[in-house]
Structures are given as C-alpha cells and as structure tokens.
Amino acid sequence: MMKEPQAVLDFWFKELKPAQWYEKSPALDQQIVERFGDLHAMAVAGELFHWRATPEGRVAELIILDQFSRNMFRDSPESFAYDGIALVLAQEAVRAGSLDHLGEFQQNLILMPYMHSESRIVHGEAVRLRKQYGLDLHWEQKHKEIIDRFGRYPHRNDILGRTSTAEELEFLKQPGSSF
C-alpha cells in the first residue's frame, strides 16, 4: 500500500526534531531508506504528481526529493542528482501560491531547493521570496555568498568529481565552508 503525503510530513515534522533535519546520522539515513525508499523511487519517476493537488502534498514531495535524497545517498553524487527536479517543483509550488497556505517550517522546506541550487539567479530569487514571506535570511545568505564567490559549492567538488581551484581549496580549510 502506498503511503500518503501525511506519512512523510508526520515523520519529518513530528517524529524528528528540527536539529535532526540536517545532521549526519547513519542510523537516520538508513531509517529513511527503509521507510521511504519506495516513495523516493516513485517521486523520481514523477509518479507522485497527484500529491501536488495540495500545498502540503507539495511539501511532502519536496522533502522526499530534496531532503531524503541527501540522507539516502549521502556522500555520493546521487545525493545531488534530484536537485533540478526539486527546484522545478519548488518553483511550481511558489507559482501556484503554495507559500501563502503554509506555516514557516513548511515554507522553508519549499524554498530549500533554491538554497541547494548552484545558480546565482536562483539565489537572488530565494532572497526575494524569503524577504517577501518574512523568513529568516541567515542560511540563504551564507549559501548565496559561496555561490556568488565560486559559482558552485566547493564542498561538493570531490563527491561530484570536479576539480577544485586553489581558491576553493583554501576556502574549504575554513570553518563553515560546507553544510
């Protein structure tokens, strides 16, 4: 039986504490694989399109593609492979007015693919949207500074097989250079 969006939302917003959302935890990563691996495959195949009928369903699909991908495929290129799909779905959610019907945590989840983008244009739009909705800008600005400086996230270079510049290597030695 297929899980509904509420199962994803309950897991993310009720079972987990916000501090767990972005920490590296092999046990949590494995739990996500076991509980939601089937939904991830369906989301990647575009089979959860019916979830987009509600703002909450959109949030659930984005959690799967944007957040669960990072847990399920940590430290591998596949952890970033679905960022483009997630960004397009997030842009579609914004265009559809979903942010107007959601609370702050869910609005942040809709905008997370913007933060994960390596596009200066997308980050400019993220700042505009965060200001428009009165959302915290701190982490978006930190991410945007890196994109403005390098045009990409240097901490992804090794994982993605990209060659780092000397400037990027120096930057990576600094605290807070990766997320």
ROSE-4610 file (N, C-alpha, C; in Angstrom, 1 decimal, always signed):
// ROSE-4610
residu = [M/M/M/M/M/M/K/K/K/E/E/E/P/P/P/Q/Q/Q/A/A/A/V/V/V/L/L/L/D/D/D/F/F/F/W/W/W/F/F/F/K/K/K/E/E/E/L/L/L/K/K/K/P/P/P/A/A/A/Q/Q/Q/W/W/W/Y/Y/Y/E/E/E/K/K/K/S/S/S/P/P/P/A/A/A/L/L/L/D/D/D/Q/Q/Q/Q/Q/Q/I/I/I/V/V/V/E/E/E/R/R/R/F/F/F/G/G/G/D/D/D/L/L/L/H/H/H/A/A/A/M/M/M/A/A/A/V/V/V/A/A/A/G/G/G/E/E/E/L/L/L/F/F/F/H/H/H/W/W/W/R/R/R/A/A/A/T/T/T/P/P/P/E/E/E/G/G/G/R/R/R/V/V/V/A/A/A/E/E/E/L/L/L/I/I/I/I/I/I/L/L/L/D/D/D/Q/Q/Q/F/F/F/S/S/S/R/R/R/N/N/N/M/M/M/F/F/F/R/R/R/D/D/D/S/S/S/P/P/P/E/E/E/S/S/S/F/F/F/A/A/A/Y/Y/Y/D/D/D/G/G/G/I/I/I/A/A/A/L/L/L/V/V/V/L/L/L/A/A/A/Q/Q/Q/E/E/E/A/A/A/V/V/V/R/R/R/A/A/A/G/G/G/S/S/S/L/L/L/D/D/D/H/H/H/L/L/L/G/G/G/E/E/E/F/F/F/Q/Q/Q/Q/Q/Q/N/N/N/L/L/L/I/I/I/L/L/L/M/M/M/P/P/P/Y/Y/Y/M/M/M/H/H/H/S/S/S/E/E/E/S/S/S/R/R/R/I/I/I/V/V/V/H/H/H/G/G/G/E/E/E/A/A/A/V/V/V/R/R/R/L/L/L/R/R/R/K/K/K/Q/Q/Q/Y/Y/Y/G/G/G/L/L/L/D/D/D/L/L/L/H/H/H/W/W/W/E/E/E/Q/Q/Q/K/K/K/H/H/H/K/K/K/E/E/E/I/I/I/I/I/I/D/D/D/R/R/R/F/F/F/G/G/G/R/R/R/Y/Y/Y/P/P/P/H/H/H/R/R/R/N/N/N/D/D/D/I/I/I/L/L/L/G/G/G/R/R/R/T/T/T/S/S/S/T/T/T/A/A/A/E/E/E/E/E/E/L/L/L/E/E/E/F/F/F/L/L/L/K/K/K/Q/Q/Q/P/P/P/G/G/G/S/S/S/S/S/S/F/F/F]
num = [1/1/1/2/2/2/3/3/3/4/4/4/5/5/5/6/6/6/7/7/7/8/8/8/9/9/9/10/10/10/11/11/11/12/12/12/13/13/13/14/14/14/15/15/15/16/16/16/17/17/17/18/18/18/19/19/19/20/20/20/21/21/21/22/22/22/23/23/23/24/24/24/25/25/25/26/26/26/27/27/27/28/28/28/29/29/29/30/30/30/31/31/31/32/32/32/33/33/33/34/34/34/35/35/35/36/36/36/37/37/37/38/38/38/39/39/39/40/40/40/41/41/41/42/42/42/43/43/43/44/44/44/45/45/45/46/46/46/47/47/47/48/48/48/49/49/49/50/50/50/51/51/51/52/52/52/53/53/53/54/54/54/55/55/55/56/56/56/57/57/57/58/58/58/59/59/59/60/60/60/61/61/61/62/62/62/63/63/63/64/64/64/65/65/65/66/66/66/67/67/67/68/68/68/69/69/69/70/70/70/71/71/71/72/72/72/73/73/73/74/74/74/75/75/75/76/76/76/77/77/77/78/78/78/79/79/79/80/80/80/81/81/81/82/82/82/83/83/83/84/84/84/85/85/85/86/86/86/87/87/87/88/88/88/89/89/89/90/90/90/91/91/91/92/92/92/93/93/93/94/94/94/95/95/95/96/96/96/97/97/97/98/98/98/99/99/99/100/100/100/101/101/101/102/102/102/103/103/103/104/104/104/105/105/105/106/106/106/107/107/107/108/108/108/109/109/109/110/110/110/111/111/111/112/112/112/113/113/113/114/114/114/115/115/115/116/116/116/117/117/117/118/118/118/119/119/119/120/120/120/121/121/121/122/122/122/123/123/123/124/124/124/125/125/125/126/126/126/127/127/127/128/128/128/129/129/129/130/130/130/131/131/131/132/132/132/133/133/133/134/134/134/135/135/135/136/136/136/137/137/137/138/138/138/139/139/139/140/140/140/141/141/141/142/142/142/143/143/143/144/144/144/145/145/145/146/146/146/147/147/147/148/148/148/149/149/149/150/150/150/151/151/151/152/152/152/153/153/153/154/154/154/155/155/155/156/156/156/157/157/157/158/158/158/159/159/159/160/160/160/161/161/161/162/162/162/163/163/163/164/164/164/165/165/165/166/166/166/167/167/167/168/168/168/169/169/169/170/170/170/171/171/171/172/172/172/173/173/173/174/174/174/175/175/175/176/176/176/177/177/177/178/178/178/179/179/179]
x = [+0.8/+0.0/+0.9/+0.5/+1.3/+1.1/+2.1/+2.0/+1.4/+0.8/+0.2/+1.2/+1.0/+1.9/+2.0/+0.9/+0.9/+1.9/+2.2/+3.2/+4.6/+4.9/+6.2/+6.2/+5.1/+5.0/+5.1/+4.4/+4.4/+5.8/+6.5/+7.9/+8.8/+8.7/+9.7/+9.4/+8.1/+7.7/+7.4/+7.0/+6.6/+7.6/+8.0/+8.9/+10.3/+10.8/+12.1/+12.0/+13.1/+13.3/+14.0/+13.8/+14.4/+16.0/+16.6/+18.0/+18.5/+17.6/+17.9/+17.8/+17.1/+16.9/+18.2/+19.2/+20.4/+21.7/+21.5/+22.7/+23.0/+24.3/+24.7/+24.5/+23.6/+23.3/+23.1/+24.1/+23.9/+22.6/+22.2/+21.0/+19.8/+19.7/+18.6/+18.6/+19.7/+19.8/+19.2/+19.6/+19.1/+17.6/+17.1/+15.7/+14.9/+15.4/+14.8/+14.8/+15.9/+16.0/+14.9/+14.8/+13.9/+12.4/+12.1/+10.7/+10.2/+11.1/+10.7/+11.4/+12.2/+12.9/+12.0/+10.8/+9.9/+9.2/+8.9/+8.4/+9.4/+10.6/+11.7/+11.7/+11.7/+11.7/+10.5/+9.3/+8.1/+8.2/+8.8/+8.9/+9.8/+10.9/+11.9/+11.3/+10.4/+9.7/+8.5/+8.2/+7.1/+5.8/+5.7/+4.5/+3.7/+4.2/+3.5/+2.9/+2.6/+2.1/+0.8/+0.0/-1.3/-1.1/+0.1/+0.3/+0.3/+0.6/+0.7/-0.7/-1.7/-3.1/-3.2/-2.3/-2.4/-1.0/-0.9/+0.4/+1.1/+0.4/+1.1/+1.7/+0.9/+1.4/+2.7/+2.7/+3.9/+5.1/+4.9/+5.9/+6.5/+5.6/+6.0/+6.8/+6.4/+7.2/+8.6/+8.6/+9.9/+10.8/+10.2/+11.0/+11.7/+10.9/+11.4/+12.6/+12.4/+13.4/+14.6/+14.3/+15.4/+16.1/+15.4/+16.0/+16.3/+15.4/+15.6/+16.7/+16.9/+18.0/+19.3/+19.4/+20.7/+21.0/+19.9/+20.1/+20.4/+19.6/+19.6/+20.9/+21.5/+22.7/+23.8/+23.9/+24.9/+26.3/+27.1/+28.5/+28.6/+27.5/+27.6/+27.0/+27.4/+26.8/+25.3/+24.7/+23.2/+22.5/+23.3/+22.7/+22.2/+22.8/+22.5/+21.8/+21.6/+21.1/+19.7/+18.9/+17.5/+17.2/+18.3/+18.2/+17.4/+17.7/+17.0/+15.5/+15.1/+13.7/+13.0/+13.7/+13.2/+13.0/+14.0/+13.9/+12.7/+12.5/+11.4/+10.1/+10.0/+8.8/+8.6/+9.7/+9.6/+9.1/+9.7/+9.3/+7.8/+7.4/+6.0/+5.1/+5.5/+4.8/+4.7/+5.8/+5.7/+4.8/+4.8/+4.0/+2.5/+2.2/+0.9/+0.3/+1.2/+0.7/+0.8/+1.5/+1.5/+2.1/+3.0/+3.6/+2.6/+1.5/+0.5/-0.3/-0.3/-1.1/-0.4/+0.9/+1.8/+2.4/+2.8/+3.5/+5.0/+5.7/+7.1/+8.0/+7.8/+8.7/+8.4/+7.2/+6.8/+7.2/+7.1/+7.6/+9.1/+9.8/+11.3/+11.6/+10.8/+11.0/+10.8/+9.8/+9.5/+10.7/+11.3/+12.4/+13.8/+13.9/+15.2/+15.8/+15.1/+15.8/+16.4/+15.9/+16.5/+17.9/+18.0/+19.2/+20.2/+19.8/+20.7/+21.2/+20.6/+20.9/+22.3/+23.0/+24.3/+24.1/+22.9/+22.6/+22.5/+23.3/+23.2/+21.8/+21.2/+19.9/+18.8/+18.9/+18.0/+18.2/+19.4/+19.7/+19.1/+19.2/+18.6/+17.1/+16.5/+15.0/+14.7/+15.6/+15.4/+15.4/+16.3/+16.4/+15.1/+14.7/+13.4/+12.2/+12.1/+11.0/+11.1/+12.2/+12.4/+12.0/+12.4/+12.0/+10.5/+10.0/+8.5/+7.7/+8.1/+7.4/+7.9/+8.8/+9.3/+10.1/+10.8/+11.5/+13.0/+13.6/+15.0/+15.9/+16.8/+17.7/+19.1/+19.4/+20.8/+21.4/+20.8/+21.4/+21.4/+20.3/+20.3/+21.5/+21.7/+22.8/+24.2/+24.3/+25.6/+25.8/+24.7/+24.8/+25.1/+24.3/+24.5/+25.9/+26.5/+27.8/+28.8/+28.6/+29.5/+29.2/+28.0/+27.6/+28.1/+27.9/+28.4/+29.9/+30.6/+32.1/+32.6/+32.0/+32.6/+31.7/+30.5/+29.5/+29.1/+29.5/+29.2/+29.6/+29.2/+29.5/+30.8/+32.0/+33.2/+33.2/+32.4/+32.4/+31.8/+31.1/+30.6/+31.6/+32.7/+33.6/+34.1/+34.6/+35.2/+34.1/+32.9/+31.8/+31.4/+31.4/+30.9/+32.0/+33.3/+34.4/+34.8/+34.6/+35.0/+36.4/+37.2/+38.5/+38.3/+38.9/+38.8/+39.9/+39.6/+40.6/+41.4/+42.6/+43.4/+42.6/+41.8/+41.0/+39.9/+39.3/+38.3/+39.0/+40.2/+40.9/+41.2/+41.6/+41.9/+40.6/+39.5/+38.2/+37.8/+37.9/+37.5/+38.2/+39.3/+40.1/+39.4/+38.5/+37.9/+36.7/+36.5/+35.3/+34.0/+33.0/+31.7/+31.8/+32.7/+32.8/+31.9/+31.4/+30.4/+29.2/+28.2/+26.9/+26.6]
y = [-1.2/+0.0/+1.3/+2.2/+3.4/+4.4/+4.9/+5.9/+7.2/+8.0/+9.3/+10.4/+11.6/+12.7/+12.9/+12.6/+12.8/+12.0/+10.8/+9.9/+10.6/+11.2/+12.0/+13.2/+13.9/+15.1/+14.8/+13.7/+13.3/+12.9/+12.1/+11.7/+12.9/+13.8/+15.0/+16.0/+16.3/+17.4/+16.9/+15.7/+15.2/+14.2/+13.2/+12.2/+12.8/+13.6/+14.2/+15.6/+15.9/+17.2/+18.1/+19.4/+20.2/+20.0/+19.8/+19.6/+18.3/+17.4/+16.2/+16.3/+17.4/+17.5/+17.6/+18.2/+18.5/+17.9/+17.0/+16.4/+15.1/+14.7/+13.5/+12.4/+11.4/+10.3/+9.1/+8.1/+6.9/+6.1/+6.2/+5.5/+6.1/+7.4/+8.1/+7.9/+8.0/+7.8/+6.4/+5.4/+4.0/+3.9/+4.6/+4.6/+5.2/+6.3/+6.9/+6.0/+5.3/+4.4/+3.3/+2.7/+1.6/+2.1/+3.2/+3.7/+4.4/+5.0/+5.9/+5.7/+4.6/+4.4/+4.1/+3.5/+3.2/+4.5/+5.4/+6.7/+7.6/+7.5/+8.2/+7.8/+6.5/+6.0/+6.5/+6.5/+7.0/+8.5/+9.2/+10.7/+11.0/+10.2/+10.4/+10.1/+9.1/+8.7/+9.6/+10.6/+11.6/+11.0/+9.9/+9.2/+9.8/+10.8/+11.4/+12.7/+12.9/+14.1/+14.5/+13.5/+13.8/+14.4/+14.3/+15.0/+16.5/+17.0/+18.4/+19.1/+18.4/+19.0/+19.9/+19.7/+20.5/+21.0/+22.2/+22.7/+21.7/+21.0/+20.0/+18.9/+18.4/+17.4/+17.8/+19.0/+19.6/+19.5/+19.9/+19.9/+18.5/+17.5/+16.1/+15.6/+16.0/+15.5/+16.2/+17.4/+18.1/+17.6/+17.2/+16.5/+15.3/+14.5/+13.3/+13.5/+14.4/+14.7/+15.5/+16.5/+17.4/+16.9/+16.6/+16.2/+14.7/+13.8/+12.4/+12.0/+12.6/+12.2/+12.4/+13.5/+13.8/+12.7/+12.2/+11.2/+9.8/+9.5/+8.2/+7.9/+9.0/+8.8/+9.7/+9.9/+10.7/+10.4/+11.5/+11.4/+10.7/+10.7/+10.2/+11.2/+11.2/+12.1/+12.1/+10.9/+10.8/+11.7/+12.0/+12.9/+14.3/+14.7/+15.9/+15.7/+14.5/+14.2/+14.7/+14.9/+15.2/+16.7/+17.5/+18.9/+19.7/+19.3/+20.0/+19.8/+18.5/+18.2/+18.9/+18.9/+19.5/+21.0/+21.6/+23.1/+23.4/+22.7/+22.9/+22.8/+21.7/+21.5/+22.6/+23.1/+24.2/+25.5/+25.8/+26.9/+26.8/+25.6/+25.4/+25.7/+25.2/+25.4/+26.9/+27.7/+29.1/+29.8/+29.4/+30.0/+29.7/+28.5/+28.1/+28.8/+29.5/+30.2/+29.3/+28.2/+27.3/+28.0/+28.9/+29.5/+30.3/+30.8/+31.6/+30.7/+29.4/+28.5/+27.6/+27.9/+27.1/+27.9/+27.1/+27.7/+27.9/+28.5/+28.9/+27.6/+26.6/+25.4/+24.8/+24.8/+24.2/+25.2/+26.5/+27.4/+27.3/+27.1/+26.9/+25.6/+24.6/+23.3/+23.5/+24.3/+24.6/+25.4/+26.3/+27.1/+26.4/+25.3/+24.7/+24.3/+23.9/+23.6/+24.8/+26.0/+27.2/+27.4/+27.1/+27.2/+26.2/+25.0/+24.0/+24.2/+25.1/+25.4/+26.1/+25.8/+26.5/+27.6/+28.2/+29.3/+30.6/+31.6/+32.9/+33.5/+33.3/+33.8/+33.2/+31.9/+31.2/+31.8/+32.0/+32.5/+33.9/+34.7/+36.1/+36.0/+35.0/+34.8/+34.3/+33.5/+32.9/+34.1/+35.0/+36.1/+36.9/+37.2/+38.0/+37.3/+36.0/+35.3/+35.2/+35.0/+35.0/+36.3/+37.4/+38.7/+38.9/+38.5/+38.7/+38.0/+36.8/+36.0/+36.1/+37.1/+37.3/+36.2/+35.4/+34.2/+34.6/+33.9/+34.1/+34.0/+35.0/+35.0/+34.5/+34.2/+33.9/+32.8/+31.6/+30.5/+30.7/+31.3/+31.6/+32.6/+33.6/+34.5/+33.8/+32.9/+32.1/+31.3/+30.6/+29.8/+30.7/+31.8/+32.8/+33.3/+33.7/+34.2/+33.2/+31.9/+30.9/+30.8/+30.9/+30.8/+32.1/+33.2/+34.5/+34.5/+33.9/+33.8/+32.8/+31.6/+30.5/+30.0/+30.3/+29.8/+28.4/+27.8/+26.4/+26.3/+25.1/+24.8/+23.9/+24.5/+23.8/+22.5/+22.4/+21.2/+20.0/+20.2/+19.2/+18.6/+19.4/+19.0/+17.6/+17.2/+15.8/+14.8/+14.9/+14.0/+13.9/+15.1/+15.2/+15.0/+14.7/+14.5/+15.8/+16.9/+18.2/+18.6/+19.2/+19.7/+21.0/+21.1/+22.4/+23.3/+24.6/+25.6/+25.8/+26.5/+26.8/+27.6/+28.6/+29.4/+28.6/+27.6/+26.8/+25.9/+25.4/+24.5/+25.3/+26.6/+27.4/+27.7/+28.0/+28.2/+27.0/+25.8/+24.6/+24.3/+25.0/+24.8/+25.6/+26.5/+27.4/+26.7/+27.1/+26.6/+27.1/+26.3/+26.8/+26.8/+26.2/+26.2/+25.1/+24.3/+23.3/+23.2/+22.6/+22.5/+21.0]
z = [+0.0/+0.0/+0.0/-0.9/-1.0/+0.2/+0.7/+1.8/+1.2/+2.0/+1.6/+2.0/+1.5/+1.9/+3.4/+4.1/+5.6/+6.3/+5.8/+6.4/+6.4/+5.3/+5.1/+6.1/+6.1/+6.9/+8.4/+8.8/+10.2/+10.6/+9.7/+10.0/+10.2/+9.2/+9.2/+10.3/+10.5/+11.4/+12.8/+13.0/+14.3/+14.9/+14.1/+14.7/+14.8/+13.9/+14.0/+14.7/+15.3/+15.9/+14.8/+14.8/+13.7/+13.7/+14.9/+14.9/+14.1/+14.0/+13.2/+11.7/+11.3/+9.8/+9.0/+9.6/+8.8/+9.4/+10.4/+11.0/+10.2/+10.2/+9.6/+10.6/+10.3/+11.2/+10.3/+10.3/+9.5/+9.9/+11.2/+11.6/+11.0/+11.0/+10.4/+8.9/+8.3/+6.8/+6.5/+7.2/+7.0/+7.2/+8.3/+8.5/+7.4/+6.8/+5.7/+4.5/+4.2/+3.1/+3.3/+4.5/+4.7/+4.7/+5.2/+5.3/+4.0/+3.3/+2.2/+0.9/+0.8/-0.4/-1.6/-1.3/-2.4/-2.9/-1.9/-2.3/-3.1/-2.7/-3.4/-4.9/-5.1/-6.5/-7.3/-6.6/-7.2/-7.5/-6.6/-6.8/-8.0/-8.0/-9.1/-10.5/-10.5/-11.7/-12.0/-11.2/-11.4/-11.1/-10.3/-10.0/-8.9/-8.2/-7.1/-7.5/-8.7/-9.3/-8.6/-8.2/-7.5/-6.1/-5.5/-4.3/-4.4/-5.7/-5.9/-5.9/-5.6/-5.5/-4.3/-3.3/-2.1/-1.7/-1.1/-0.6/+0.2/+1.1/+2.0/+1.2/+0.2/-0.7/-1.4/-1.8/-2.5/-1.5/-0.3/+0.7/+0.9/+1.0/+1.2/+0.0/-1.2/-2.4/-2.4/-2.0/-1.9/-0.8/+0.3/+1.4/+0.8/+0.1/-0.5/-1.5/-2.4/-3.4/-3.0/-2.1/-1.8/-0.5/+0.5/+1.8/+1.9/+1.6/+1.7/+0.8/-0.4/-1.3/-0.6/+0.1/+0.8/+1.9/+2.5/+3.5/+2.9/+1.9/+1.3/+0.5/+0.0/-0.9/-0.4/+0.9/+1.5/+0.9/+0.7/+0.2/-1.2/-1.9/-3.3/-4.3/-5.5/-6.5/-6.5/-6.2/-6.3/-5.2/-4.2/-3.2/-3.8/-4.9/-5.5/-6.8/-7.2/-8.6/-8.8/-7.8/-7.9/-7.6/-7.4/-7.1/-8.2/-9.5/-10.5/-10.5/-10.3/-10.2/-9.0/-7.9/-6.7/-6.9/-7.6/-7.8/-8.7/-9.8/-10.7/-9.9/-9.1/-8.3/-7.3/-6.7/-5.7/-6.4/-7.6/-8.4/-8.8/-9.1/-9.5/-8.2/-7.1/-5.8/-5.5/-5.7/-5.5/-6.4/-7.7/-8.7/-8.4/-7.9/-7.6/-6.3/-5.6/-4.4/-3.1/-3.2/-2.0/-0.7/-0.9/+0.3/+1.1/+0.4/+1.1/+2.1/+1.9/+2.7/+3.7/+3.9/+4.7/+5.9/+6.9/+8.1/+7.7/+8.6/+8.4/+8.1/+8.9/+8.6/+7.2/+6.8/+5.5/+4.4/+4.6/+3.6/+3.4/+4.5/+4.4/+3.6/+3.8/+3.0/+1.5/+1.2/-0.2/-0.8/-0.1/-0.6/-0.5/+0.2/+0.3/-1.0/-2.0/-3.3/-3.9/-3.6/-4.1/-3.4/-2.1/-1.4/-1.9/-2.3/-2.8/-4.2/-4.9/-6.3/-6.4/-7.5/-7.7/-8.8/-8.8/-9.7/-9.0/-9.4/-8.8/-9.0/-10.1/-10.4/-9.4/-9.2/-8.3/-6.9/-6.5/-5.1/-5.0/-6.0/-6.0/-5.7/-6.4/-6.2/-4.8/-4.3/-3.0/-1.9/-2.1/-1.2/-1.3/-2.5/-2.7/-2.0/-2.2/-1.6/-0.1/+0.4/+1.9/+2.5/+1.8/+2.3/+2.2/+1.1/+0.9/+1.9/+2.4/+3.3/+4.8/+5.0/+6.3/+6.9/+6.1/+6.5/+6.8/+7.7/+8.1/+6.8/+6.8/+5.6/+5.9/+7.1/+7.5/+6.7/+6.6/+5.9/+4.4/+3.9/+2.5/+2.1/+2.9/+2.6/+2.7/+3.6/+3.7/+2.4/+2.0/+0.8/-0.4/-0.5/-1.6/-1.7/-0.6/-0.6/-1.3/-1.0/-1.6/-3.1/-3.5/-5.0/-5.7/-5.0/-5.6/-5.8/-4.9/-5.0/-6.0/-5.9/-6.7/-7.8/-7.8/-8.9/-8.6/-7.5/-7.2/-5.7/-5.2/-3.8/-3.8/-3.4/-3.4/-2.6/-1.6/-0.7/-1.5/-2.6/-3.4/-4.5/-4.7/-5.8/-5.7/-4.6/-4.5/-4.8/-4.2/-4.4/-5.9/-6.5/-7.9/-8.9/-8.5/-9.4/-10.1/-9.4/-10.0/-9.5/-10.3/-9.8/-9.1/-7.9/-7.1/-7.5/-7.5/-7.8/-6.5/-6.6/-5.4/-4.4/-4.9/-4.1/-3.3/-4.0/-3.4/-2.3/-2.6/-1.6/-0.4/-0.5/+0.7/+1.4/+0.7/+1.3/+2.1/+1.6/+2.2/+3.6/+3.8/+5.1/+6.2/+5.8/+6.8/+7.5/+8.7/+9.4/+8.7/+8.6/+7.9/+6.4/+5.8/+4.4/+3.7/+4.5/+3.9/+4.9/+4.3/+5.1/+5.3]
